[in-house]
Amino acid sequence: MTQEELTLKVEEALDEIRPFLQSDGGDISLLSIEDQKIVRVQLQGACVGCSVNQMTLKSGVEMTIKKHAPQIEQVINVEG
């Protein structure tokens, strides 16, 4: 899978997650994909500093990204 195809898959996953985050006043952006294994995202809005954001990131975001792009090993939230 090319980097471009992988980016599209990850964006599809984020589009699936985004409505849930936006309903709570937040959002998420894809920052980068490293070595086709590590995805760096940034939670925004109400999701920043939220006590559950790490749990949300691990359970919801990482799981959804891996569903779309199984080769991803880790999702990291980069604080703004």
Backbone torsions as a table, in degrees:
resi	resn	phi	psi	omega
1	MET	NA	131.6	179.7
2	THR	-74.7	164.6	177.8
3	GLN	-59.9	-38.5	-179.0
4	GLU	-65.5	-43.2	178.5
5	GLU	-64.5	-41.0	179.3
6	LEU	-64.0	-42.6	178.3
7	THR	-59.6	-42.6	178.5
8	LEU	-62.3	-41.6	178.9
9	LYS	-62.7	-44.0	-179.8
10	VAL	-66.4	-40.6	178.0
11	GLU	-63.0	-37.7	176.1
12	GLU	-60.5	-42.7	179.0
13	ALA	-62.9	-44.1	-179.6
14	LEU	-65.3	-35.6	177.5
15	ASP	-63.9	-30.6	177.8
16	GLU	-71.7	-33.9	-176.8
17	ILE	-84.1	-35.5	-171.5
18	ARG	-49.0	-45.4	-178.7
19	PRO	-58.6	-34.5	179.4
20	PHE	-68.8	-41.6	178.9
21	LEU	-67.8	-41.3	-178.3
22	GLN	-66.9	-29.8	178.7
23	SER	-67.1	-21.3	176.1
24	ASP	-101.3	11.6	177.8
25	GLY	82.7	20.2	-179.4
26	GLY	-121.6	-172.9	177.8
27	ASP	-164.3	176.9	179.8
28	ILE	-145.9	142.6	178.2
29	SER	-126.5	143.8	173.5
30	LEU	-84.3	123.5	178.3
31	LEU	-95.0	-47.6	-178.9
32	SER	-165.3	164.0	172.0
33	ILE	-127.8	121.4	-176.4
34	GLU	-106.8	130.4	176.2
35	ASP	53.2	25.6	-178.2
36	GLN	54.7	26.1	-178.4
37	LYS	-131.9	-32.2	-173.2
38	ILE	-118.0	123.9	179.1
39	VAL	-103.9	130.1	175.2
40	ARG	-108.6	124.6	179.6
41	VAL	-124.8	166.4	175.0
42	GLN	-132.3	120.6	174.2
43	LEU	-77.5	143.1	-175.0
44	GLN	-131.4	168.4	176.5
45	GLY	64.0	-134.7	-176.3
46	ALA	-65.5	-15.5	-179.1
47	CYS	-76.5	-19.6	-178.2
48	VAL	-73.1	127.4	177.8
49	GLY	75.0	3.3	178.9
50	CYS	-71.3	137.5	-175.3
51	SER	-64.2	-23.1	-179.2
52	VAL	-98.4	3.5	-172.8
53	ASN	-65.4	-33.1	177.5
54	GLN	-68.7	-37.9	177.5
55	MET	-66.8	-43.6	177.9
56	THR	-59.7	-44.2	-178.8
57	LEU	-60.2	-49.8	-176.7
58	LYS	-67.6	-50.0	-173.6
59	SER	-76.8	-56.0	-173.8
60	GLY	-80.1	-55.3	-173.1
61	VAL	-68.1	-52.0	-177.3
62	GLU	-62.5	-42.7	-179.8
63	MET	-61.9	-42.7	-178.9
64	THR	-68.4	-41.9	178.2
65	ILE	-62.2	-43.5	-179.7
66	LYS	-65.8	-28.5	176.8
67	LYS	-65.6	-40.3	-179.6
68	HIS	-81.6	-34.1	-176.1
69	ALA	-137.9	84.1	-172.8
70	PRO	-60.4	-20.1	-179.0
71	GLN	-75.3	-11.3	178.3
72	ILE	-69.6	129.7	-178.0
73	GLU	-100.9	-27.5	-174.3
74	GLN	-151.9	144.2	174.2
75	VAL	-120.0	126.7	-177.0
76	ILE	-118.5	131.0	173.8
77	ASN	-89.5	123.5	177.4
78	VAL	-96.7	119.1	-179.3
79	GLU	-65.9	138.8	-177.2
80	GLY	-70.9	NA	NA
